Amino acid sequence: GALLALSKPPGLPILGRPGDLSLDALLPALRRRLGLAAELHVVKAPAREYSGLVLLSSCYHTTKKLQQFFTNARLRGQYPATYRAVTVGVPAEVEGEICTGLCWQQHGDRAMVRGCHRSGGTGGTPGSDEGCALQVVPVPAPGRHSLARKDVKSTLTRYRVLGAAGGCALLQLQPRTAFPEQLQVHLTLLLCPALGDHEHSSRVGRVLGEPFFLTPETAPTRTQVLDEELLSRLGLSPRRLHHLPLHIHLQELVLP
């Protein structure tokens, strides 16, 4: 009917500035190629860094109905979106839940920053404008007042290990909440950052081979560090490691 599903590569933003390559900028050409009379709208799509399912609609009412369904499903405690991730490290437990508060913080300062946004995210995502460096950080025990003021959001992801080999794992991830970079941060709390996560993986340190969590203040952002064996299996040189994309993929969407 009105629905169209695509598979998006990693690195393609949903929205972008005029003239930039983005999914939104490609929709008119896609509409012409498919010979559709009506405009296409984005119903659901993974974040810029992720790959996976993009759900489009040529009917405005269908778009709104489905977007409301996804919101209501999460509020009812359901998991309408399922992701897959390759992680560096294997979780200690085969399955479980990661529950923590998340907030935006300025680099090198624990003070909250408000009113700083970037285009390119879904739903007005705060980000990094010029002169405004923000990062998403976990808040393990958020207070009631910070949650009520929405300075911090309580987030939850259910995970299950589907397989493991060579010190890496394939995980199924089902977020019950929606927050920018939620899956990456939750994986670092499992001490198993996503392969290709050059934003948060530095928060997982190692002493005598044992992983531990580093606070954002003590772990500056850097290209992910991988051991020589894994680099060899990936066919990558350390010089080209920064080209490795984030291995988080929107695998499945439940529709009403």
Secondary structure as GFF3:
##gff-version 3
##sequence-region A 1 256
A	DSSP	beta_strand	3	8	.	.	.	ID=ss1
A	DSSP	alpha_helix	23	34	.	.	.	ID=ss2
A	DSSP	beta_strand	41	44	.	.	.	ID=ss3
A	DSSP	beta_strand	51	57	.	.	.	ID=ss4
A	DSSP	alpha_helix	60	75	.	.	.	ID=ss5
A	DSSP	beta_strand	81	88	.	.	.	ID=ss6
A	DSSP	beta_strand	95	106	.	.	.	ID=ss7
A	DSSP	beta_strand	134	139	.	.	.	ID=ss8
A	DSSP	alpha_helix	144	148	.	.	.	ID=ss9
A	DSSP	beta_strand	153	165	.	.	.	ID=ss10
A	DSSP	beta_strand	168	175	.	.	.	ID=ss11
A	DSSP	alpha_helix	182	189	.	.	.	ID=ss12
A	DSSP	three_ten_helix	201	203	.	.	.	ID=ss13
A	DSSP	beta_strand	204	207	.	.	.	ID=ss14
A	DSSP	beta_strand	210	213	.	.	.	ID=ss15
A	DSSP	three_ten_helix	216	218	.	.	.	ID=ss16
A	DSSP	alpha_helix	228	234	.	.	.	ID=ss17
A	DSSP	three_ten_helix	238	243	.	.	.	ID=ss18
A	DSSP	beta_strand	248	253	.	.	.	ID=ss19
###
